[in-house]
């Protein structure tokens, strides 16, 4: 998968840059007899402003416009609010859990320890992937993942309805989703501090950051 990104002061400037790169790629593929599938490509305008759509053409065809794009396992929406990403992850978690219910449910003969191992190795990695980014989403989206974890842990220990979620989280030594967001973010920052790539280290520089909206930034998640 190849991603092309163009930045501009407005949609016209960004689209013009993107079209120039698309033309260059189109000429290169023709030279090397490589066929592109324009219908499987998509064009997304990442902006918080209301903007009109300007088409991008490649090989004489218009690239389909979309409000979301999936890249490296992350579903990116046009305003980067991560609502769509969380929704898709919840659907994936629900499917996996239904397939594993005979192992994690109250009728399973497995011990609580083994059930927790399955949860940590199969279910938990689904939502912790990219948590350093999607953790910026609003609390109501984070609560969707937290409710799923509550459901799974309650089933693992067969807890009655009156047992509080915080109690079996404590007894099973499982952290809440908000705590995991902070933990994963701190580990990610530590890796960046010791990274060999200079550009990776520069990701920690927020001195020139302009804040126009009251929205959580990735570097603030560890606080």
C-alpha positions as CSV (number, residue, x, y, z in Angstrom):
1,X,0.0,0.0,0.0
2,X,1.3,3.4,-0.9
3,X,0.1,6.7,0.7
4,X,0.6,10.1,-0.8
5,X,0.1,13.2,1.4
6,X,0.1,16.9,0.4
7,X,-0.2,19.8,2.8
8,X,-1.5,23.2,1.9
9,X,-3.0,26.4,3.4
10,X,-6.3,25.5,1.7
11,X,-7.9,22.6,-0.2
12,X,-7.0,24.1,-3.6
13,X,-3.3,24.3,-2.8
14,X,-3.2,20.8,-1.3
15,X,-5.1,19.3,-4.2
16,X,-2.8,20.9,-6.8
17,X,0.2,19.4,-5.1
18,X,-1.4,16.1,-4.9
19,X,-2.4,16.1,-8.6
20,X,1.2,16.9,-9.5
21,X,2.5,13.9,-7.6
22,X,-0.3,11.7,-9.1
23,X,0.8,12.7,-12.6
24,X,4.4,11.9,-11.8
25,X,3.4,8.4,-10.5
26,X,1.2,7.8,-13.5
27,X,4.0,8.6,-15.9
28,X,6.4,6.4,-14.0
29,X,4.0,3.4,-14.0
30,X,3.5,3.8,-17.7
31,X,7.2,3.8,-18.3
32,X,7.6,0.6,-16.4
33,X,4.4,-1.0,-17.7
34,X,2.8,-1.2,-14.3
35,X,-1.0,-1.1,-14.2
36,X,-2.7,0.9,-11.5
37,X,-6.2,0.1,-10.1
38,X,-7.7,3.6,-9.6
39,X,-11.0,2.2,-8.3
40,X,-9.2,0.7,-5.3
41,X,-7.6,4.1,-4.5
42,X,-9.2,6.8,-2.4
43,X,-8.9,10.5,-1.8
44,X,-9.5,11.9,1.6
45,X,-9.3,15.6,2.7
46,X,-8.0,15.7,6.3
47,X,-9.3,19.0,7.7
48,X,-11.5,20.4,10.4
49,X,-12.9,23.0,8.0
50,X,-15.8,22.6,5.7
51,X,-14.3,22.3,2.2
52,X,-15.6,21.5,-1.2
53,X,-14.3,18.4,-3.0
54,X,-11.8,18.9,-5.8
55,X,-11.2,15.7,-7.9
56,X,-7.9,14.0,-8.3
57,X,-7.3,12.2,-11.6
58,X,-5.0,9.4,-12.4
59,X,-4.7,7.7,-15.8
60,X,-7.7,9.6,-17.0
61,X,-9.9,8.4,-14.1
62,X,-11.1,10.2,-11.1
63,X,-10.0,8.7,-7.8
64,X,-13.0,8.0,-5.6
65,X,-13.5,10.4,-2.7
66,X,-14.0,9.1,0.8
67,X,-14.4,10.3,4.4
68,X,-12.2,7.5,5.8
69,X,-9.1,5.5,4.8
70,X,-7.5,2.5,6.3
71,X,-3.7,2.6,6.6
72,X,-1.4,0.2,8.5
73,X,-4.3,-1.1,10.5
74,X,-5.7,2.3,11.5
75,X,-8.9,3.7,10.2
76,X,-8.4,7.4,9.6
77,X,-11.4,9.7,9.4
78,X,-11.4,13.1,7.7
79,X,-11.3,15.0,11.1
80,X,-9.1,12.4,12.9
81,X,-11.6,11.9,15.7
82,X,-11.1,8.1,15.7
83,X,-14.7,7.4,16.1
84,X,-14.8,5.1,13.1
85,X,-11.6,3.4,14.1
86,X,-13.0,2.6,17.6
87,X,-16.3,1.4,16.0
88,X,-14.5,-1.0,13.7
89,X,-12.3,-2.3,16.5
90,X,-15.3,-3.0,18.6
91,X,-16.9,-5.0,15.8
92,X,-13.7,-7.0,15.4
93,X,-13.5,-7.6,19.1
94,X,-17.1,-8.7,19.2
95,X,-16.5,-11.2,16.4
96,X,-13.4,-12.7,18.1
97,X,-15.1,-12.9,21.4
98,X,-18.1,-14.8,20.0
99,X,-15.6,-17.3,18.5
100,X,-13.8,-17.7,21.8
101,X,-16.8,-17.7,24.1
102,X,-16.6,-21.4,24.6
103,X,-13.1,-20.9,26.0
104,X,-13.7,-17.7,28.0
105,X,-17.3,-18.1,29.2
106,X,-18.6,-19.5,32.4
107,X,-19.1,-23.0,31.0
108,X,-15.4,-23.2,30.1
109,X,-13.2,-25.7,32.0
110,X,-10.2,-23.5,31.7
111,X,-8.7,-21.9,34.8
112,X,-9.1,-18.1,35.4
113,X,-5.4,-17.7,34.7
114,X,-5.6,-19.4,31.3
115,X,-8.6,-17.4,30.4
116,X,-6.7,-14.2,31.2
117,X,-3.8,-15.4,29.1
118,X,-6.1,-15.8,26.1
119,X,-7.7,-12.4,26.7
120,X,-4.3,-10.7,26.9
121,X,-2.8,-12.5,23.9
122,X,-5.8,-12.4,21.5
123,X,-8.3,-9.8,22.4
124,X,-6.3,-7.1,24.1
125,X,-3.8,-6.5,21.3
126,X,-6.7,-5.7,18.9
127,X,-7.5,-2.5,20.8
128,X,-4.1,-1.6,22.1
129,X,-2.7,-1.4,18.6
130,X,-2.2,2.3,17.8
131,X,-3.5,3.3,21.2
132,X,-0.9,6.1,21.3
133,X,-2.9,7.8,18.5
134,X,-6.5,6.8,18.9
135,X,-6.3,7.4,22.6
136,X,-6.8,11.1,21.7
137,X,-10.5,10.3,20.9
138,X,-13.2,11.6,23.2
139,X,-14.0,9.7,26.4
140,X,-17.3,8.3,25.1
141,X,-15.4,6.4,22.4
142,X,-12.8,5.1,25.0
143,X,-15.8,4.0,27.1
144,X,-16.9,1.7,24.2
145,X,-13.7,-0.3,24.6
146,X,-13.9,-0.2,28.4
147,X,-17.4,-1.7,28.3
148,X,-16.1,-4.5,26.2
149,X,-13.3,-5.3,28.6
150,X,-15.8,-5.2,31.5
151,X,-18.0,-7.7,29.7
152,X,-15.1,-10.1,29.0
153,X,-13.6,-10.0,32.5
154,X,-17.0,-10.4,34.1
155,X,-17.5,-13.5,32.0
156,X,-14.1,-14.9,32.8
157,X,-14.7,-14.9,36.6
158,X,-18.5,-15.3,36.2
159,X,-19.1,-12.3,38.4
160,X,-22.7,-11.6,39.5
161,X,-24.3,-8.3,38.4
162,X,-23.8,-6.5,41.7
163,X,-19.9,-6.8,41.6
164,X,-18.4,-3.5,40.6
165,X,-16.2,-3.4,37.5
166,X,-13.3,-1.8,39.5
167,X,-13.4,-4.8,41.9
168,X,-12.6,-7.5,39.4
169,X,-10.2,-5.3,37.6
170,X,-8.3,-5.0,40.8
171,X,-8.5,-8.7,41.7
172,X,-7.4,-9.8,38.2
173,X,-4.7,-7.1,38.1
174,X,-6.1,-5.7,34.9
175,X,-5.8,-2.0,34.2
176,X,-8.5,0.3,32.9
177,X,-8.4,1.4,29.3
178,X,-7.5,5.0,30.3
179,X,-4.6,3.7,32.4
180,X,-3.3,1.6,29.5
181,X,-3.4,4.6,27.2
182,X,-1.0,6.4,29.5
183,X,1.2,3.4,29.9
184,X,1.5,2.7,26.2
185,X,2.1,6.4,25.5
186,X,4.9,6.7,28.0
187,X,6.6,3.6,26.5
188,X,6.3,5.0,23.0
189,X,7.9,8.3,24.1
190,X,10.8,6.5,25.8
191,X,11.4,4.6,22.5
192,X,11.4,7.8,20.6
193,X,13.9,9.4,23.0
194,X,16.4,6.6,22.3
195,X,15.6,6.2,18.6
196,X,18.5,6.2,16.0
197,X,16.4,8.1,13.5
198,X,16.7,11.9,14.0
199,X,13.3,12.5,12.4
200,X,11.7,10.1,14.9
201,X,13.2,12.1,17.8
202,X,11.9,15.3,16.3
203,X,8.3,14.0,16.7
204,X,8.8,14.9,20.4
205,X,9.3,18.6,19.6
206,X,6.0,20.4,20.2
207,X,7.4,23.9,20.6
208,X,5.8,25.2,17.4
209,X,2.5,23.5,17.9
210,X,-0.6,25.7,17.1
211,X,-3.7,24.7,19.1
212,X,-6.9,25.9,17.5
213,X,-9.2,23.3,19.1
214,X,-9.6,22.0,22.6
215,X,-8.6,18.5,21.5
216,X,-6.2,16.1,23.2
217,X,-2.8,15.7,21.4
218,X,-0.8,12.4,21.4
219,X,2.0,13.9,23.5
220,X,-0.5,14.8,26.2
221,X,-1.8,11.3,26.7
222,X,1.1,10.4,29.1
223,X,0.2,13.1,31.6
